Amino acid sequence: MALPPILITVILGPTSVPGSTIIDLILVIGLISLFMWGVFAARKAHLPAWSQIRFGINYTVMGLLIVVVELVLTH
């Protein structure tokens, strides 16, 4: 789970990319990953195509809510 964020940080860290941009990129990639895992879980449950997309969106929204709560608690 931690390998993609570590790789992104190691690759982009020494460049001139600001740290906040790297963090935003990691968050977006994490949300895309949640969408894909939601679709994957729905596909394994043999749900119809629209339900698979809806499941992916639900996973993404839950992940986004968790990120927002974390940001509220830390700032």
C-alpha positions as CSV (number, residue, x, y, z in Angstrom):
1,M,0.0,0.0,0.0
2,A,2.8,2.4,0.8
3,L,5.0,1.6,-2.2
4,P,3.4,4.0,-4.7
5,P,3.5,7.1,-2.4
6,I,7.1,6.3,-1.5
7,L,8.1,5.9,-5.2
8,I,6.4,9.1,-6.1
9,T,8.1,10.9,-3.3
10,V,11.5,9.5,-4.1
11,I,11.1,10.3,-7.8
12,L,9.7,13.8,-7.5
13,G,11.3,14.8,-4.2
14,P,14.7,15.8,-5.6
15,T,13.1,17.7,-8.5
16,S,11.7,21.3,-8.3
17,V,8.2,20.0,-7.8
18,P,6.8,21.6,-4.6
19,G,6.0,19.3,-1.7
20,S,2.3,20.3,-1.6
21,T,2.0,19.3,-5.2
22,I,3.5,15.9,-4.5
23,I,1.1,15.3,-1.6
24,D,-1.9,16.4,-3.8
25,L,-0.7,13.9,-6.5
26,I,-0.5,11.1,-4.0
27,L,-4.0,11.9,-2.7
28,V,-5.4,11.9,-6.2
29,I,-3.7,8.6,-7.1
30,G,-5.1,7.1,-3.8
31,L,-8.6,8.1,-4.7
32,I,-8.3,6.7,-8.2
33,S,-7.0,3.5,-6.6
34,L,-10.1,3.4,-4.3
35,F,-12.3,3.8,-7.4
36,M,-10.6,0.9,-9.1
37,W,-10.8,-1.3,-6.0
38,G,-14.5,-0.5,-5.7
39,V,-15.1,-1.5,-9.3
40,F,-13.0,-4.7,-8.8
41,A,-15.0,-5.7,-5.8
42,A,-18.3,-5.1,-7.6
43,R,-17.1,-7.1,-10.6
44,K,-16.1,-10.0,-8.4
45,A,-19.7,-9.9,-6.9
46,H,-21.0,-10.2,-10.5
47,L,-22.9,-6.9,-10.3
48,P,-24.1,-5.2,-13.5
49,A,-21.9,-2.5,-15.1
50,W,-23.7,0.5,-13.7
51,S,-23.5,-1.0,-10.2
52,Q,-19.8,-1.5,-10.6
53,I,-19.3,2.1,-11.4
54,R,-21.6,3.2,-8.6
55,F,-19.6,1.0,-6.2
56,G,-16.3,2.6,-7.4
57,I,-17.8,6.1,-6.9
58,N,-18.9,5.1,-3.4
59,Y,-15.5,3.8,-2.5
60,T,-14.0,7.1,-3.8
61,V,-16.4,9.2,-1.8
62,M,-15.7,7.3,1.4
63,G,-12.0,7.7,0.9
64,L,-12.4,11.4,0.2
65,L,-14.5,11.8,3.4
66,I,-11.7,10.1,5.4
67,V,-9.1,12.4,3.8
68,V,-11.2,15.5,4.7
69,V,-11.7,14.3,8.3
70,E,-7.9,13.8,8.5
71,L,-7.2,17.3,7.2
72,V,-9.8,18.8,9.5
73,L,-8.2,17.0,12.5
74,T,-4.7,18.0,11.6
75,H,-5.2,21.6,10.7
